[in-house]
Amino acid sequence: MEAAQTDDVLYAGELEVRPNDGLVLAAGRALTLSVREFGLLVALVQRTGRIVSRAELYRLVWGSDLRDGDRSIDVYVHKLRVKLETALPAWAFIHTHVGFGYRFSPEASHVFHNSTTSR
């Protein structure tokens, strides 16, 4: 599934991102994101399907160069994943490419559990 863009609104399945309004809706419900989480999500959604390096994400969201050993991107990606997976548990949105970066691509989650499946 790819993200679609309509008049400054980005759609990825049940996820709607409105960069100009600072708003993210998951199945119609507003998500509470920090400024960095929101910036990271917008940067990734705008590059749907493409692997984006940690350094590029840092430049886009923080506005400066990533320092050696800085794990800020990884921390914020984790926080963002938790919020997205809590809001839309049947979907995985952000995928890690070890040694390369992160890719935004909405995919049905393989670890989705409900009352009829075992954990």
N, CA, C and O atoms as CSV, one atom per row, in Angstrom:
chain,resi,resn,atom,element,x,y,z
A,1,MET,N,N,0.845,-1.174,0.000
A,1,MET,CA,C,0.000,0.000,0.000
A,1,MET,C,C,0.889,1.236,0.000
A,1,MET,O,O,1.882,1.286,0.726
A,2,GLU,N,N,0.550,2.207,-0.789
A,2,GLU,CA,C,1.318,3.432,-0.853
A,2,GLU,C,C,0.545,4.566,-0.210
A,2,GLU,O,O,-0.678,4.522,-0.081
A,3,ALA,N,N,1.292,5.581,0.188
A,3,ALA,CA,C,0.649,6.767,0.728
A,3,ALA,C,C,0.158,7.616,-0.442
A,3,ALA,O,O,0.831,7.731,-1.467
A,4,ALA,N,N,-1.007,8.201,-0.277
A,4,ALA,CA,C,-1.568,9.078,-1.303
A,4,ALA,C,C,-1.576,10.502,-0.764
A,4,ALA,O,O,-1.698,10.717,0.442
A,5,GLN,N,N,-1.447,11.460,-1.654
A,5,GLN,CA,C,-1.448,12.855,-1.234
A,5,GLN,C,C,-2.549,13.609,-1.951
A,5,GLN,O,O,-2.697,13.519,-3.170
A,6,THR,N,N,-3.327,14.364,-1.164
A,6,THR,CA,C,-4.398,15.173,-1.719
A,6,THR,C,C,-4.409,16.513,-1.008
A,6,THR,O,O,-4.682,16.578,0.191
A,7,ASP,N,N,-4.112,17.587,-1.737
A,7,ASP,CA,C,-4.173,18.944,-1.164
A,7,ASP,C,C,-3.501,19.029,0.211
A,7,ASP,O,O,-4.139,19.417,1.190
A,8,ASP,N,N,-2.247,18.677,0.284
A,8,ASP,CA,C,-1.453,18.765,1.514
A,8,ASP,C,C,-1.906,17.815,2.624
A,8,ASP,O,O,-1.559,18.018,3.788
A,9,VAL,N,N,-2.660,16.804,2.285
A,9,VAL,CA,C,-3.027,15.762,3.238
A,9,VAL,C,C,-2.446,14.460,2.709
A,9,VAL,O,O,-2.614,14.124,1.537
A,10,LEU,N,N,-1.758,13.725,3.588
A,10,LEU,CA,C,-1.148,12.447,3.212
A,10,LEU,C,C,-1.971,11.322,3.810
A,10,LEU,O,O,-2.303,11.347,4.995
A,11,TYR,N,N,-2.301,10.335,2.989
A,11,TYR,CA,C,-3.092,9.200,3.436
A,11,TYR,C,C,-2.274,7.920,3.295
A,11,TYR,O,O,-1.614,7.703,2.278
A,12,ALA,N,N,-2.322,7.082,4.314
A,12,ALA,CA,C,-1.683,5.764,4.269
A,12,ALA,C,C,-2.623,4.805,4.989
A,12,ALA,O,O,-2.545,4.633,6.205
A,13,GLY,N,N,-3.505,4.190,4.226
A,13,GLY,CA,C,-4.511,3.315,4.841
A,13,GLY,C,C,-5.411,4.151,5.742
A,13,GLY,O,O,-5.987,5.147,5.304
A,14,GLU,N,N,-5.526,3.743,6.992
A,14,GLU,CA,C,-6.374,4.457,7.950
A,14,GLU,C,C,-5.638,5.597,8.638
A,14,GLU,O,O,-6.161,6.207,9.570
A,15,LEU,N,N,-4.426,5.882,8.179
A,15,LEU,CA,C,-3.627,6.966,8.748
A,15,LEU,C,C,-3.731,8.191,7.841
A,15,LEU,O,O,-3.541,8.098,6.628
A,16,GLU,N,N,-4.031,9.326,8.442
A,16,GLU,CA,C,-4.145,10.589,7.715
A,16,GLU,C,C,-3.209,11.597,8.379
A,16,GLU,O,O,-3.314,11.862,9.577
A,17,VAL,N,N,-2.297,12.151,7.591
A,17,VAL,CA,C,-1.321,13.098,8.114
A,17,VAL,C,C,-1.554,14.448,7.442
A,17,VAL,O,O,-1.566,14.552,6.216
A,18,ARG,N,N,-1.740,15.474,8.262
A,18,ARG,CA,C,-1.971,16.830,7.758
A,18,ARG,C,C,-0.810,17.721,8.205
A,18,ARG,O,O,-0.886,18.364,9.252
A,19,PRO,N,N,0.264,17.758,7.411
A,19,PRO,CA,C,1.459,18.510,7.807
A,19,PRO,C,C,1.195,19.981,8.117
A,19,PRO,O,O,1.768,20.516,9.066
A,20,ASN,N,N,0.347,20.642,7.343
A,20,ASN,CA,C,0.086,22.066,7.554
A,20,ASN,C,C,-0.714,22.350,8.825
A,20,ASN,O,O,-0.661,23.455,9.365
A,21,ASP,N,N,-1.455,21.344,9.298
A,21,ASP,CA,C,-2.275,21.515,10.495
A,21,ASP,C,C,-1.637,20.918,11.743
A,21,ASP,O,O,-2.156,21.098,12.845
A,22,GLY,N,N,-0.511,20.205,11.588
A,22,GLY,CA,C,0.118,19.544,12.731
A,22,GLY,C,C,-0.761,18.445,13.298
A,22,GLY,O,O,-0.790,18.229,14.510
A,23,LEU,N,N,-1.479,17.747,12.421
A,23,LEU,CA,C,-2.475,16.777,12.866
A,23,LEU,C,C,-2.264,15.415,12.214
A,23,LEU,O,O,-1.979,15.315,11.021
A,24,VAL,N,N,-2.411,14.367,13.027
A,24,VAL,CA,C,-2.380,12.994,12.532
A,24,VAL,C,C,-3.628,12.303,13.052
A,24,VAL,O,O,-3.916,12.331,14.249
A,25,LEU,N,N,-4.372,11.678,12.133
A,25,LEU,CA,C,-5.567,10.923,12.505
A,25,LEU,C,C,-5.344,9.455,12.191
A,25,LEU,O,O,-4.875,9.106,11.108
A,26,ALA,N,N,-5.679,8.602,13.137
A,26,ALA,CA,C,-5.614,7.152,12.955
A,26,ALA,C,C,-7.035,6.639,13.085
A,26,ALA,O,O,-7.624,6.679,14.166
A,27,ALA,N,N,-7.583,6.154,11.975
A,27,ALA,CA,C,-8.978,5.698,11.935
A,27,ALA,C,C,-9.912,6.793,12.453
A,27,ALA,O,O,-10.885,6.520,13.156
A,28,GLY,N,N,-9.591,8.042,12.088
A,28,GLY,CA,C,-10.426,9.167,12.463
A,28,GLY,C,C,-10.162,9.753,13.837
A,28,GLY,O,O,-10.751,10.774,14.191
A,29,ARG,N,N,-9.287,9.128,14.625
A,29,ARG,CA,C,-8.970,9.622,15.973
A,29,ARG,C,C,-7.626,10.347,15.953
A,29,ARG,O,O,-6.656,9.848,15.384
A,30,ALA,N,N,-7.574,11.515,16.569
A,30,ALA,CA,C,-6.339,12.298,16.616
A,30,ALA,C,C,-5.298,11.606,17.494
A,30,ALA,O,O,-5.613,11.122,18.582
A,31,LEU,N,N,-4.060,11.564,17.012
A,31,LEU,CA,C,-2.949,11.031,17.796
A,31,LEU,C,C,-2.221,12.187,18.468
A,31,LEU,O,O,-2.095,13.271,17.898
A,32,THR,N,N,-1.748,11.946,19.672
A,32,THR,CA,C,-0.947,12.933,20.375
A,32,THR,C,C,0.516,12.616,20.120
A,32,THR,O,O,1.041,11.618,20.612
A,33,LEU,N,N,1.171,13.473,19.346
A,33,LEU,CA,C,2.575,13.286,19.007
A,33,LEU,C,C,3.370,14.502,19.432
A,33,LEU,O,O,2.865,15.625,19.410
A,34,SER,N,N,4.628,14.273,19.824
A,34,SER,CA,C,5.516,15.393,20.110
A,34,SER,C,C,5.893,16.063,18.791
A,34,SER,O,O,5.618,15.524,17.719
A,35,VAL,N,N,6.514,17.222,18.864
A,35,VAL,CA,C,6.937,17.940,17.667
A,35,VAL,C,C,7.903,17.082,16.855
A,35,VAL,O,O,7.792,17.022,15.630
A,36,ARG,N,N,8.847,16.418,17.518
A,36,ARG,CA,C,9.826,15.571,16.825
A,36,ARG,C,C,9.154,14.343,16.209
A,36,ARG,O,O,9.458,13.984,15.071
A,37,GLU,N,N,8.250,13.698,16.939
A,37,GLU,CA,C,7.541,12.536,16.400
A,37,GLU,C,C,6.746,12.928,15.162
A,37,GLU,O,O,6.741,12.210,14.162
A,38,PHE,N,N,6.075,14.074,15.236
A,38,PHE,CA,C,5.291,14.547,14.096
A,38,PHE,C,C,6.199,14.832,12.897
A,38,PHE,O,O,5.898,14.421,11.776
A,39,GLY,N,N,7.294,15.527,13.130
A,39,GLY,CA,C,8.228,15.835,12.055
A,39,GLY,C,C,8.804,14.588,11.418
A,39,GLY,O,O,8.951,14.513,10.199
A,40,LEU,N,N,9.125,13.617,12.243
A,40,LEU,CA,C,9.660,12.347,11.757
A,40,LEU,C,C,8.625,11.613,10.915
A,40,LEU,O,O,8.950,11.093,9.847
A,41,LEU,N,N,7.386,11.565,11.382
A,41,LEU,CA,C,6.329,10.898,10.624
A,41,LEU,C,C,6.101,11.585,9.280
A,41,LEU,O,O,5.977,10.912,8.257
A,42,VAL,N,N,6.044,12.897,9.271
A,42,VAL,CA,C,5.835,13.627,8.018
A,42,VAL,C,C,6.978,13.327,7.046
A,42,VAL,O,O,6.740,13.045,5.872
A,43,ALA,N,N,8.213,13.386,7.536
A,43,ALA,CA,C,9.375,13.122,6.675
A,43,ALA,C,C,9.312,11.720,6.085
A,43,ALA,O,O,9.617,11.529,4.907
A,44,LEU,N,N,8.922,10.748,6.883
A,44,LEU,CA,C,8.848,9.367,6.397
A,44,LEU,C,C,7.682,9.175,5.424
A,44,LEU,O,O,7.851,8.554,4.375
A,45,VAL,N,N,6.506,9.702,5.762
A,45,VAL,CA,C,5.335,9.532,4.905
A,45,VAL,C,C,5.565,10.200,3.548
A,45,VAL,O,O,5.150,9.670,2.518
A,46,GLN,N,N,6.212,11.341,3.547
A,46,GLN,CA,C,6.496,12.028,2.281
A,46,GLN,C,C,7.465,11.235,1.408
A,46,GLN,O,O,7.584,11.498,0.211
A,47,ARG,N,N,8.146,10.278,1.999
A,47,ARG,CA,C,9.110,9.448,1.270
A,47,ARG,C,C,8.692,7.971,1.295
A,47,ARG,O,O,9.544,7.083,1.300
A,48,THR,N,N,7.398,7.719,1.311
A,48,THR,CA,C,6.844,6.374,1.402
A,48,THR,C,C,7.521,5.426,0.414
A,48,THR,O,O,7.690,5.733,-0.766
A,49,GLY,N,N,7.901,4.261,0.946
A,49,GLY,CA,C,8.494,3.216,0.122
A,49,GLY,C,C,9.989,3.354,-0.075
A,49,GLY,O,O,10.633,2.444,-0.597
A,50,ARG,N,N,10.547,4.477,0.334
A,50,ARG,CA,C,11.971,4.729,0.155
A,50,ARG,C,C,12.699,4.560,1.486
A,50,ARG,O,O,12.185,4.983,2.522
A,51,ILE,N,N,13.879,3.954,1.480
A,51,ILE,CA,C,14.683,3.860,2.697
A,51,ILE,C,C,15.339,5.221,2.905
A,51,ILE,O,O,16.028,5.742,2.028
A,52,VAL,N,N,15.104,5.781,4.091
A,52,VAL,CA,C,15.651,7.097,4.426
A,52,VAL,C,C,16.696,6.901,5.520
A,52,VAL,O,O,16.412,6.296,6.553
A,53,SER,N,N,17.888,7.406,5.295
A,53,SER,CA,C,18.973,7.218,6.265
A,53,SER,C,C,18.685,7.990,7.551
A,53,SER,O,O,17.930,8.962,7.557
A,54,ARG,N,N,19.301,7.538,8.629
A,54,ARG,CA,C,19.167,8.217,9.912
A,54,ARG,C,C,19.680,9.652,9.798
A,54,ARG,O,O,19.083,10.580,10.344
A,55,ALA,N,N,20.809,9.824,9.072
A,55,ALA,CA,C,21.395,11.158,8.913
A,55,ALA,C,C,20.441,12.096,8.167
A,55,ALA,O,O,20.298,13.260,8.540
A,56,GLU,N,N,19.789,11.592,7.114
A,56,GLU,CA,C,18.846,12.423,6.364
A,56,GLU,C,C,17.646,12.788,7.229
A,56,GLU,O,O,17.198,13.935,7.216
A,57,LEU,N,N,17.118,11.816,7.984
A,57,LEU,CA,C,15.990,12.098,8.868
A,57,LEU,C,C,16.365,13.148,9.913
A,57,LEU,O,O,15.572,14.038,10.222
A,58,TYR,N,N,17.565,13.038,10.447
A,58,TYR,CA,C,18.003,14.003,11.454
A,58,TYR,C,C,18.075,15.409,10.850
A,58,TYR,O,O,17.626,16.378,11.461
A,59,ARG,N,N,18.635,15.508,9.665
A,59,ARG,CA,C,18.714,16.815,8.996
A,59,ARG,C,C,17.319,17.382,8.741
A,59,ARG,O,O,17.081,18.572,8.950
A,60,LEU,N,N,16.402,16.534,8.290
A,60,LEU,CA,C,15.046,16.983,7.977
A,60,LEU,C,C,14.271,17.431,9.216
A,60,LEU,O,O,13.549,18.428,9.176
A,61,VAL,N,N,14.424,16.696,10.309
A,61,VAL,CA,C,13.604,16.946,11.499
A,61,VAL,C,C,14.294,17.862,12.508
A,61,VAL,O,O,13.652,18.751,13.067
A,62,TRP,N,N,15.580,17.663,12.747
A,62,TRP,CA,C,16.316,18.453,13.729
A,62,TRP,C,C,16.977,19.684,13.091
A,62,TRP,O,O,17.290,20.654,13.781
A,63,GLY,N,N,17.183,19.636,11.790
A,63,GLY,CA,C,17.762,20.780,11.097
A,63,GLY,C,C,19.265,20.910,11.212
A,63,GLY,O,O,19.811,21.980,10.944
A,64,SER,N,N,19.949,19.843,11.607
A,64,SER,CA,C,21.408,19.871,11.689
A,64,SER,C,C,21.951,18.477,11.379
A,64,SER,O,O,21.191,17.542,11.126
A,65,ASP,N,N,23.264,18.355,11.403
A,65,ASP,CA,C,23.890,17.066,11.097
A,65,ASP,C,C,23.855,16.129,12.293
A,65,ASP,O,O,24.004,16.557,13.438
A,66,LEU,N,N,23.657,14.857,12.018
A,66,LEU,CA,C,23.652,13.812,13.041
A,66,LEU,C,C,25.072,13.621,13.557
A,66,LEU,O,O,26.003,13.453,12.769
A,67,ARG,N,N,25.240,13.644,14.866
A,67,ARG,CA,C,26.545,13.431,15.488
A,67,ARG,C,C,26.794,11.946,15.685
A,67,ARG,O,O,25.855,11.179,15.897
A,68,ASP,N,N,28.044,11.543,15.617
A,68,ASP,CA,C,28.416,10.145,15.861
A,68,ASP,C,C,27.886,9.699,17.226
A,68,ASP,O,O,28.040,10.402,18.224
A,69,GLY,N,N,27.265,8.532,17.251
A,69,GLY,CA,C,26.764,7.965,18.503
A,69,GLY,C,C,25.407,8.483,18.942
A,69,GLY,O,O,24.856,7.986,19.925
A,70,ASP,N,N,24.853,9.464,18.246
A,70,ASP,CA,C,23.555,10.020,18.612
A,70,ASP,C,C,22.464,9.025,18.207
A,70,ASP,O,O,22.366,8.646,17.040
A,71,ARG,N,N,21.658,8.612,19.163
A,71,ARG,CA,C,20.598,7.625,18.917
A,71,ARG,C,C,19.204,8.259,18.945
A,71,ARG,O,O,18.209,7.548,19.078
A,72,SER,N,N,19.122,9.573,18.824
A,72,SER,CA,C,17.827,10.278,18.890
A,72,SER,C,C,16.822,9.730,17.888
A,72,SER,O,O,15.659,9.514,18.230
A,73,ILE,N,N,17.257,9.506,16.664
A,73,ILE,CA,C,16.341,9.004,15.631
A,73,ILE,C,C,15.742,7.679,16.064
A,73,ILE,O,O,14.533,7.475,15.951
A,74,ASP,N,N,16.582,6.771,16.562
A,74,ASP,CA,C,16.106,5.447,16.965
A,74,ASP,C,C,15.100,5.541,18.112
A,74,ASP,O,O,14.100,4.823,18.130
A,75,VAL,N,N,15.371,6.427,19.061
A,75,VAL,CA,C,14.467,6.609,20.200
A,75,VAL,C,C,13.110,7.124,19.717
A,75,VAL,O,O,12.067,6.618,20.129
A,76,TYR,N,N,13.129,8.124,18.851
A,76,TYR,CA,C,11.870,8.698,18.372
A,76,TYR,C,C,11.127,7.769,17.420
A,76,TYR,O,O,9.896,7.759,17.412
A,77,VAL,N,N,11.840,6.997,16.626
A,77,VAL,CA,C,11.172,5.998,15.777
A,77,VAL,C,C,10.460,4.985,16.661
A,77,VAL,O,O,9.329,4.595,16.372
A,78,HIS,N,N,11.114,4.555,17.737
A,78,HIS,CA,C,10.480,3.595,18.656
A,78,HIS,C,C,9.203,4.190,19.262
A,78,HIS,O,O,8.160,3.536,19.285
A,79,LYS,N,N,9.289,5.424,19.750
A,79,LYS,CA,C,8.111,6.075,20.344
A,79,LYS,C,C,6.977,6.188,19.314
A,79,LYS,O,O,5.813,5.933,19.624
A,80,LEU,N,N,7.335,6.569,18.107
A,80,LEU,CA,C,6.343,6.717,17.039
A,80,LEU,C,C,5.712,5.384,16.678
A,80,LEU,O,O,4.499,5.303,16.483
A,81,ARG,N,N,6.520,4.342,16.587
A,81,ARG,CA,C,5.984,2.999,16.295
A,81,ARG,C,C,4.977,2.569,17.353
A,81,ARG,O,O,3.904,2.061,17.028
A,82,VAL,N,N,5.327,2.776,18.617
A,82,VAL,CA,C,4.433,2.381,19.710
A,82,VAL,C,C,3.089,3.097,19.577
A,82,VAL,O,O,2.037,2.476,19.728
A,83,LYS,N,N,3.120,4.381,19.299
A,83,LYS,CA,C,1.871,5.144,19.170
A,83,LYS,C,C,1.054,4.691,17.960
A,83,LYS,O,O,-0.166,4.555,18.047
A,84,LEU,N,N,1.720,4.460,16.847
A,84,LEU,CA,C,1.005,4.012,15.644
A,84,LEU,C,C,0.431,2.611,15.836
A,84,LEU,O,O,-0.710,2.350,15.455
A,85,GLU,N,N,1.219,1.707,16.426
A,85,GLU,CA,C,0.755,0.332,16.626
A,85,GLU,C,C,-0.336,0.245,17.677
A,85,GLU,O,O,-1.188,-0.641,17.610
A,86,THR,N,N,-0.325,1.153,18.649
A,86,THR,CA,C,-1.397,1.197,19.644
A,86,THR,C,C,-2.693,1.670,18.992
A,86,THR,O,O,-3.765,1.130,19.264
A,87,ALA,N,N,-2.588,2.680,18.131
A,87,ALA,CA,C,-3.770,3.240,17.474
A,87,ALA,C,C,-4.307,2.321,16.376
A,87,ALA,O,O,-5.519,2.212,16.194
A,88,LEU,N,N,-3.410,1.665,15.648
A,88,LEU,CA,C,-3.797,0.793,14.524
A,88,LEU,C,C,-3.012,-0.518,14.625
A,88,LEU,O,O,-2.066,-0.736,13.868
A,89,PRO,N,N,-3.405,-1.391,15.560
A,89,PRO,CA,C,-2.616,-2.602,15.840
A,89,PRO,C,C,-2.527,-3.602,14.695
A,89,PRO,O,O,-1.658,-4.473,14.721
A,90,ALA,N,N,-3.380,-3.509,13.710
A,90,ALA,CA,C,-3.329,-4.464,12.599
A,90,ALA,C,C,-2.311,-4.046,11.537
A,90,ALA,O,O,-2.149,-4.734,10.529
A,91,TRP,N,N,-1.621,-2.917,11.761
A,91,TRP,CA,C,-0.704,-2.389,10.754
A,91,TRP,C,C,0.690,-2.154,11.311
A,91,TRP,O,O,0.859,-1.805,12.479
A,92,ALA,N,N,1.677,-2.350,10.462
A,92,ALA,CA,C,3.062,-1.957,10.738
A,92,ALA,C,C,3.390,-0.881,9.706
A,92,ALA,O,O,3.173,-1.079,8.511
A,93,PHE,N,N,3.908,0.247,10.161
A,93,PHE,CA,C,4.142,1.373,9.261
A,93,PHE,C,C,5.614,1.644,8.993
A,93,PHE,O,O,6.000,1.929,7.859
A,94,ILE,N,N,6.438,1.556,10.034
A,94,ILE,CA,C,7.844,1.933,9.911
A,94,ILE,C,C,8.700,0.681,9.999
A,94,ILE,O,O,8.597,-0.085,10.957
A,95,HIS,N,N,9.540,0.478,9.003
A,95,HIS,CA,C,10.362,-0.726,8.908
A,95,HIS,C,C,11.839,-0.346,8.965
A,95,HIS,O,O,12.273,0.612,8.326
A,96,THR,N,N,12.599,-1.110,9.738
A,96,THR,CA,C,14.025,-0.862,9.897
A,96,THR,C,C,14.814,-1.606,8.836
A,96,THR,O,O,14.550,-2.775,8.552
A,97,HIS,N,N,15.773,-0.924,8.260
A,97,HIS,CA,C,16.726,-1.534,7.334
A,97,HIS,C,C,18.096,-1.316,7.964
A,97,HIS,O,O,18.724,-0.274,7.781
A,98,VAL,N,N,18.548,-2.336,8.718
A,98,VAL,CA,C,19.779,-2.234,9.504
A,98,VAL,C,C,20.937,-1.797,8.614
A,98,VAL,O,O,21.182,-2.365,7.550
A,99,GLY,N,N,21.634,-0.780,9.080
A,99,GLY,CA,C,22.772,-0.254,8.347
A,99,GLY,C,C,22.403,0.736,7.263
A,99,GLY,O,O,23.283,1.356,6.667
A,100,PHE,N,N,21.099,0.896,6.993
A,100,PHE,CA,C,20.652,1.807,5.932
A,100,PHE,C,C,19.754,2.911,6.479
A,100,PHE,O,O,20.010,4.088,6.224
A,101,GLY,N,N,18.714,2.561,7.222
A,101,GLY,CA,C,17.794,3.560,7.750
A,101,GLY,C,C,16.411,2.989,7.960
A,101,GLY,O,O,16.260,1.825,8.331
A,102,TYR,N,N,15.398,3.809,7.723
A,102,TYR,CA,C,14.006,3.434,7.955
A,102,TYR,C,C,13.185,3.660,6.697
A,102,TYR,O,O,13.489,4.533,5.884
A,103,ARG,N,N,12.137,2.855,6.554
A,103,ARG,CA,C,11.237,2.943,5.407
A,103,ARG,C,C,9.806,2.978,5.915
A,103,ARG,O,O,9.423,2.164,6.755
A,104,PHE,N,N,9.012,3.920,5.409
A,104,PHE,CA,C,7.596,3.986,5.736
A,104,PHE,C,C,6.830,3.254,4.652
A,104,PHE,O,O,6.887,3.620,3.478
A,105,SER,N,N,6.114,2.217,5.055
A,105,SER,CA,C,5.308,1.438,4.122
A,105,SER,C,C,4.232,0.717,4.920
A,105,SER,O,O,4.547,-0.244,5.621
A,106,PRO,N,N,2.973,1.143,4.842
A,106,PRO,CA,C,1.901,0.491,5.590
A,106,PRO,C,C,1.715,-0.953,5.129
A,106,PRO,O,O,1.435,-1.210,3.958
A,107,GLU,N,N,1.872,-1.886,6.059
A,107,GLU,CA,C,1.709,-3.307,5.748
A,107,GLU,C,C,0.917,-3.968,6.871
A,107,GLU,O,O,1.050,-3.601,8.038
A,108,ALA,N,N,0.104,-4.932,6.509
A,108,ALA,CA,C,-0.638,-5.685,7.526
A,108,ALA,C,C,0.367,-6.313,8.487
A,108,ALA,O,O,1.358,-6.911,8.067
A,109,SER,N,N,0.098,-6.169,9.768
A,109,SER,CA,C,1.010,-6.669,10.788
A,109,SER,C,C,0.905,-8.184,10.907
A,109,SER,O,O,-0.192,-8.743,10.920
A,110,HIS,N,N,2.042,-8.832,10.992
A,110,HIS,CA,C,2.066,-10.283,11.156
A,110,HIS,C,C,2.019,-10.690,12.616
A,110,HIS,O,O,1.878,-11.870,12.937
A,111,VAL,N,N,2.138,-9.714,13.497
A,111,VAL,CA,C,2.120,-10.016,14.935
A,111,VAL,C,C,0.825,-9.557,15.576
A,111,VAL,O,O,0.749,-9.422,16.798
A,112,PHE,N,N,-0.187,-9.317,14.768
A,112,PHE,CA,C,-1.471,-8.863,15.297
A,112,PHE,C,C,-2.182,-10.014,16.002
A,112,PHE,O,O,-2.328,-11.107,15.455
A,113,HIS,N,N,-2.611,-9.745,17.207
A,113,HIS,CA,C,-3.349,-10.747,17.992
A,113,HIS,C,C,-4.687,-10.167,18.406
A,113,HIS,O,O,-4.826,-8.967,18.642
A,114,ASN,N,N,-5.665,-11.051,18.488
A,114,ASN,CA,C,-6.953,-10.648,19.043
A,114,ASN,C,C,-7.416,-11.755,19.970
A,114,ASN,O,O,-6.649,-12.668,20.273
A,115,SER,N,N,-8.637,-11.689,20.417
A,115,SER,CA,C,-9.129,-12.653,21.402
A,115,SER,C,C,-9.182,-14.084,20.864
A,115,SER,O,O,-9.281,-15.024,21.653
A,116,THR,N,N,-9.119,-14.273,19.550
A,116,THR,CA,C,-9.199,-15.636,18.991
A,116,THR,C,C,-7.831,-16.224,18.658
A,116,THR,O,O,-7.739,-17.383,18.253
A,117,THR,N,N,-6.768,-15.440,18.824
A,117,THR,CA,C,-5.436,-15.959,18.532
A,117,THR,C,C,-4.653,-16.106,19.820
A,117,THR,O,O,-4.915,-15.405,20.798
A,118,SER,N,N,-3.694,-17.017,19.821
A,118,SER,CA,C,-2.868,-17.179,21.007
A,118,SER,C,C,-1.697,-16.214,20.931
A,118,SER,O,O,-1.315,-15.770,19.848
A,119,ARG,N,N,-1.145,-15.900,22.061
A,119,ARG,CA,C,0.013,-14.997,22.097
A,119,ARG,C,C,1.201,-15.830,22.240
A,119,ARG,O,O,2.316,-15.312,22.296
